[in-house]
Amino acid sequence: MSILSFRRHIRSSQRLAAILAVLVRHGFGHLVVRMRMQHFVRFRDKLSGRLPHDFTASEDTAALAARLADTLEDLGPTFIKLGQSLASRPDLLPPDFQHALRRLQDRVKPFPLEQVRETIERELKKPLDQLFKTFDEKPFACGSIAQAHYATTADGREVVVKVQRPGIDRLVADDVNLLRQLAGLIERHLPEYRLYRPEMLVDEFARTLKMELDFLNEASVTTRFAEEFAADPRIQIPTVDRNLSSRGVLTLQRLHGLTVSSDLDFSNTGIDRKLAARNLLDVFFRQFFELGVFHADPHPGNLLLQAPGNWGILDFGQIGRVDGEMRSKLAMCITATANREFELAIDILDDLMGLPDDIDRSRLKNDLANILDRYYGTPIRQINIARLFEEIVVLAREYKVILPRDFVLLGKSLATIGGVALMLDPDCAPVEIIRPKLSKMLAESLSPRRALHSMSTNLYHLAALIQHGPRTLRRLVRNITRGEMKIIFHHSGLENFIYELDRSTNRIAFSVITASIILGSAILMHAKVGPTVFASQISLLGLVGFLLAAFFGVWLILSIFRSGRL
């Protein structure tokens, strides 16, 4: 092992011990024990009695969610970002957890101006005073990855400068590696969480985080959106200053406008609220169903309302993608649901995301019908998209369906935009705007051109199978005849039994050793084997043996009491 690898291993071990200490401190010690990680816990935490083997659900969901949020906050930027990511997954977590994790958005402390200056000057290779005429010392926004400052360039342009936290890339890399290990342990030892596919979720989180850490990626995405909407006067995307941007620093044009809120006074603003609502929906529906790439975090803070009804869109650090196949299936699913063809809708959902093998399709069909029956006879303009999406997501969570990340992001983005539009114009009908786009998508998916494209793709795969199939079959038969065929057997559900058996065996062995020490010490004491103490009456070796046996006995008793199983 090289010195660099050794140092990395030591740093990873120290970080793991710190993570486990925080979990134990916040009452999640039972998870540490069940993941077989108690050996990495500090000695004083082991003696604290916070490492129970079983968990008794005696507190309500809101209190448990608050403890989880506090835990992630104490673990630092990577885990805060993980909490923010989970807060956007209503298919995984119930509302209490989403609400608790959303507050992590506002709990990140800024880093000092000296570090901001050091990062900018290192990344852009020039002193800060030469790069910017003015630079606000206090950030106006602060996140777990970066913070943003207002500034003015040397030629007088107003800009926003995003600066990464110092050392965030190394910290994230170390934490993500540990998260992958913990996800593997969760899948192995915590079967009740296996349905959430923790390893897959960590992989998705790692990919997203890697993209967010590279500001050049955000710069490219922002430029792409700016080019796509360049001819649309209803939308303004900030331009990127490439000369003042790098992997760790991003400089963008500063946009001006109003942040939409329920108490915003629109008098004397020159804003047409109906026009603004219509433009917002139309612009985002174009992203969803035409471009195939969309802004995945359109909360009101990232939307600036401009007269008469135009919009400025900020922060393209989080985007979602919907390929042509997903768009077509989504259009067909919505159309089938609207026509009450629930069996077809469920089949499309199965193709789209993969339903569990043991799912009760008949019950799912009835529950889906019950949700839609609530809206039967409701005028289309009165249908609340956000509420409908929430009900469908709750249904998916009840049936243990893990939705694709981009599918959830699309639904969340659609629901958020629909809520902002209804805040501006309570009479607007998002469903009426989306209907013609869905019809167009459905017609394109069933067009002869699309069918010809699918046929040519399938013919390629068929030709490849015909070409390589016999060779693969021959190799398989040869391995079988040579006895080289391998069968991998994976047992499930025996981990706890093996662990308990191993722990019981260790305790028995420990007890035998302790008893042997007591017996040997008694013989030494009786024979008065030297050296002796206390007027040559007591064997020193026997006395040490008794003390050692007493220590081992107390340790064994404490471990039994901590396990909660006498």
N, C-alpha and C positions, 0 to 999 in steps of 0.2 A: 504494500500500500504506500503510495506517495505521500509526502508531507502535506500536499494540498488536499488530497482525499482524506487523510487522517484529520486535518483541521475541520474539514467540512462535516465529517462524521461526528466529531466532538460537538460542533455547533448544532448539528441536528439533534443530538442526544439531549443537549441542554435545553433546546427549544421544546422538545417533546416533554421533558420533565416539567417545564413551565406550563405547558398546555394542560397537562394532567393535573397539576396543582390547582389551576383555575377551575377545572371541571369539578374537582373534589370540593373546593371551597364553596362553590355555588350549588352543591347538593346533587351532583351527577356522578358521585363516586360509584354507585351501583353499575353504571355503564362501563367505568374503568375496569371494575372487577370482571364483569362479564366478557369484556374484550381481552382479558388476560394481560392487562397492562399494569397491574398493581405493583409489579416488580420495579417499575420505573418511577413510582411515587416516592416522594421524600419520606424519611423515617418518621418525622414528627406528624406528617399527615396520616400515616398509617396508624399512629397511636391516638389520633384524634377521634376515632370511631366513625369517620365519615366515609368509610369504605364498606357499606353494607352489600351483601350479595343480592338481595332482592329489593325491589322498589314497591312501596305501597302508595297507591295514588290517593293521597288524603287531601290534596289541595286542588282548587279549581283550575280550569284550563288557563284563565287569565293570569293567575299567579305563576303558573309553570312557564307560560310564554314570557312573562316579565323576567323570570330568572334566566331563561335562554338568551334574551336580548342583553342582559347584564353580562352574561358569560362571554358572548361574542364581542361586546364592547371592550372588556378587559383583555381579550386575546389580541387585539390590535387591528391594523388596517385590513389585512387579508380577510380576517373573519368578519369584520364589519361589512366588507364588500360581499362576503358570502351571505350574511344576514339580509342585506339589501336585495341581493339576487333572489333569495328565498321569499322575500316579501312580495315579489312580483309573480309568484307561482301559486295562485289560489287553488290549483289542482292538487297541490301537495299539502298545503297547510290550511287549517281552518281560520276563520276571520280573526279570532283572538291573537293567534300567532302573527298573522300579517300586520295587524295593528301594532303589536309590540315591536316588531322588527322595523316597521317604517320609521319609528323614532330614531333609529340609528342614523338616518339622513342628517339629523341636526346635532349629533353628539360628537362630531369630529373636531378636534382642536387644530387651529392653524399652526404652521411652523414659522419661525421668526424670519424677518426680512434678510438677515445675514445669510441664511441658508438659501433664500430665494435668489439673492444676488449671486451667491457662489454657483448655484445651478445654472442660472442664465449665462453667466460669463464663461463657465466651462463648456456649455453646450453650443453657444453662439460665437465663442472665441473673441469676444470684444468686451470692454468694460460696459457696465449697465448705462452709464451716463452718455456714452457714445451711441448706444442703440436706441435710447428713448429720451425724448425731451422732458417728459414728466412720467412718473411712475408712482401710483398710489401705494403707500406702505401697507395699508390695511386691506386684506383681501375682501372682496364682496361676496365670495362664495368659497366654501371649503369642503372638500370631500376626502374620502379615505385614500384616494390615489393622488390627487392634485388639489391645488387651490388656484383661484383666478383673481387677477388684479386688473384695474383699469389703468391705461397708459396712453401716452401720445407719442407717436413716432417722431423721428428727427425732421421729417417733412410735414408734420402737423396733423397727421391722420389719427382719429380716435380709434383705439384698438382695445381688445381684451387679450390678456396674456395668461395662459394656463401653464403652471409650473408643477412638475412632479415632485412628490415628497422625496427627500434625500434617502438613498438606500432602499427605496421601495421595491426595486426590481429584484434585488437579492433576497429581501425578506419574503416577497411573494413566492419566489422560486422555492425557497426552503419550506415555507408553509404549505405550498401546493403539494410538494413531495410527501410531507407528513399527512396531509389530507387524503392523499391516495392510499397511504398505508392504513389510516384509520377507516377509510371506506371499505377496504378489503376485509378488515377485522369485523366491521359491522355486518357485512354480508355473510361472513363465516360464522359469527357467534351470536348475532341478534336477528333471528329469523323473522321477527315481527316487522323489522325495518327493511327486509330484503325486497319487498314489493316496490319500494321507492327507488330501487336500482342506484344505490349510493355511488358506486364506482362510475356509472354512466353520468350521474349528475356532477361529480367532481371533474370528470373529463370535459363536460360542457362548460363548467365554470372556469376551468383552466384555459380553455381555448378563448373564451370571452375575455378573460382577464389579460391574457397575452396580447390580444388585439388592443385593449384599452390602454395598456402600458406603452404601446408604441403610438405616439401622437402623429407620426407620419401616416399611419393608417386612418386615423380620424380626419386628418387633413385631406387625404384622398377621397374619403367618403363625402366630406363636406363639399369638395370641389365637384364631385359627380352630381350631387343634388343641385348645386348651383347651376351646372350646365344643363341639367334636365329641365329646370324651371326658369331658365334664363329668359325665355320668350313669354313667360306668364307674369303679367304685372300684379297679380293678386298675391304673389309670394316673394319674399326676400330671404335669401340665404347669405350668410356672411362670407365674404371672400377671405381666402387664406393668404397671409403674407409668407411666402416660402422662404424669403431671405431672413426672416426672423423666427423660423420654426425649425425644429429638429425632433429627435425621438423623445426628448424630455421637456421640450418647450413648444407651445403652440400659440401663435399670434393670429388673431382673427379680427375682422372688421367689427366695430362696435355698432350694434343696431339699437334703435330707439323705438319705443312704443309703450303701450299700456299692458299691465298684467291683469288678466281677467280674474275677477273675484265677485262674490255675491253682493258685496257692498260697494262696488265700483260705481261712481257717478258718471253717467254718460252725457250729461248736459254740457254743452259748449265744447264737445270733443270732435264734432263733425263726423261721428261714426254711425253708420247705418247698421243696426244690430242684426236685422234679418239678412242683409247682404253678407255681413261678416260670418254669420253662422253657416250660410250656404257655401261661401268660399272655403271655409275651413274644412267642411265635410268633403267637398269636391276635390280639394287638393290632396287630402289624405286617402280618399278612395282611389284616386289615381295611383298613389304609391302602392296601395294594397293589391289592386287588381289589374294594373297595367305595367308598372315598373318592376314589380316583384321584389323590391327592396323598400323598406319603410323605416321611419323614425319610430323607435320602440319605446321611447320615454317622453311622450308629449304632454307632460304635466304642465299646468298653467305657468310655472316659472320658466319653461322653455318656449313659451309662445308669447309673442309681442303683438298686440293689436294696434293697427295703424289705420288712419282715416283713408278712404271712407269705409272700407271693410276689408283691408288687406292684412297680411300677416307676415311677421318675421319669425323664423324658426331657428332655435339655437341648439347647441350641444348634440352633435351626432356621434357621441362616443358609444352609444348603444343602438344598434340597428337590428332589424330582423329581415329574413329573406324568405320569400315564398316562390318556389320554382313553378314552372308551368303546370306540371302534373298536380302539385298540391292545390294550385288555384282552380284547376278544372274540377278536381274532386270536391273542393270546398263549395264551389258553385253548385255542383250536382247534389251535394248533401243538403245545402240550404234549400234548394228547389224541391228536393224530395220531402224534406221536413215540412215545408210550407204546403205541399200537396197531401200531407198526412200519409205518405208512403214510408212508414217508419222502418219496415223491414229492409228496404233499400238503403235508407239513411244509416242504419246500423251496419249493413254490409260495407258501405263506403267508409264509415268510421273504422271498421276493422281493417280495411286496406290501408287507411291513412295512418293509423297509429298502433294497431295491434291490440285487440281486446284480450283480456285474460282468458285462458282456455276454459276455466270453470265458471265463466260468467253466465248468469241466468238471462238469456236473450229475451225470453218472453216477459220477464219482470222488467227488464230495462226498457223494452218497447212500451209497456204500460206506463212506466214512470215518465218516459219522454212524452207520451200522449197527455198525461196529466198536467205536465208543465205547459204544454201548448194549449190545452183546453182552457187554461186561465185567461188566455188572450183571445179566445174565440169570440167573434163579434166586436172586438175592440177596433176602433178606427186605426188604420195603419200609422197615422201620425202620432198616436198616443202610445205606441209601443216603445218602452224604455229598453234600448239595446243593452245598456250597462246592467240592468237588473236581469234581463234574459240571459246574458252571458254568465252572470254570477250563478244563476240557478242551474245552468247546464254544467258549469264547472263543479258545483257542489254535487251534482248527480254523478259526474265522472269520478270525483274523489270517493263517493260512497261505494262505487263499483270497482275501486282500486285500479282505475285506468290512468296510466301515466301519459299525459298529453305531450306531443312534441313541443320543444321549447319555442320554436318560431310560431307554432299554432297558438300557444298561450299568449305570446307577446303580441300577436296580431289581434287576438280577442281583447286583451287588456288595452292596447292602443286604441282600438275601435271604440271600446266602452268609454275610455277617457275623453276622446274627441267628441263622442256623442254627448257626454255630460257637459263639456264646455259649450257645445253648440246649443244645448237646451237651456243653459244658463243665460246665453245671449238672447235666444229666441225660443220661448216655451212652446211656440206653435210649429216649430220646424219638424220635419219628418225625415230623419236619417234613412229610414227604410225605403221611402219613395225615391231618394237619391241613389241608393245602392241597387235598386231593382233593375234599372236598365243596364248597369254594368255587369250584373250577374247574368242577365239574359245574353249579353254580348259574349261573355266568357263561355257560357254553355254552348252557344252556337259555334264558337271557334273550336271548342273541344270535340264537337261532333262533326266538324267540317270534313270534307273529303281530303283536304290537304293534310290535316292532322292525322286522319286515318291512314293515309299513304305513308306519312312519316313513321307512325307506329309500326306499320307493316314492314317497312324497310329495316327498322331496328330489330324487330322480331326475326326477320329472315337472316340478319347477320348473326344473331345468337344461335339460330338453328343450324346455320352453316358451320359455325365454330364448334357446336356440339357434334355434328356429323364428322368433322375433321379430326377433333381431338378425343371424341368419345371412345372409339375402339382402342386407342393407345392407353387411355386411362383405365379401361376395363381390363386390358391385358396386364397392366402393371398390378392391378388389384388381385387378379387371379394368381399371378406369379408370387406375390407376397403370401397369399394364403397357402399355396402348395409348398412353399419353402419354410413355412412355419414362422414367417416374419410378421404376421398380422398381429397388431396390438389392440387390445381392448382395455379402455380406461374405465375403471369403476370408481364412481364418486358416491360416497355414502352421505346421506343427509339426515340430520337430527341426532347423530351419535356424538357430536362434539361435546355437549354438556355431560353426557354419561362418561366419556373418556376423561374429561377434565375432573369430574367428581371422583372417579376411580383413582386417578393419579394423585389427587390431593389427599384422599383417604389413605392411600398407600404411603405417601410421604409422612403423614401424621403418625401412622403406625410405626414406620421406621424411626421417626424422631423419638417416639415414646420408648421404643426398644433401646435406642442409644442412651436416652436419659436414664432408663432403668439400669442399664449396664454400668453407667458412670456411678450411679448410687451404690450398686452392688460392689463394684471395684473399690470405691472410696471407703465403704464399710470394712472391707477386708484390710485395706491399708491402715485404717484407724485402729482396727483390732490388733493388727500385728505391730503397730507403732513403728512403721517403716520410716526411716529418716529421710530428710531432716525433720525434726520435731520442734514444736513450739509449746509455750505455756508449761515450763518446767519439765520438758521432754516427755509429756504425756500424750500429746496429740500430733499425729502425722500431718506435716504441712501439705503433702500431696493429697492426702485424704480430705483435708479441709478445703483445699482448692477444688477438688472434685465435687464435694457437696455443694459448694457455692455455685459452681458451673451448672450442676444438675438443677439447683433451685432456679437459676436464671432461665434455663431451658424450659422448666416446668411452667413458670409464670408466662413465658412467651407463648407456649402451647395453649395455655388456658385463655390468654387474651385473644389469640387468633381464633379460637373456637367461639368465644363470645362475640367477636367482631363479625363472624360469619352469620350469626343469628341462628345457628343450628346446633343445639346441645345434644 
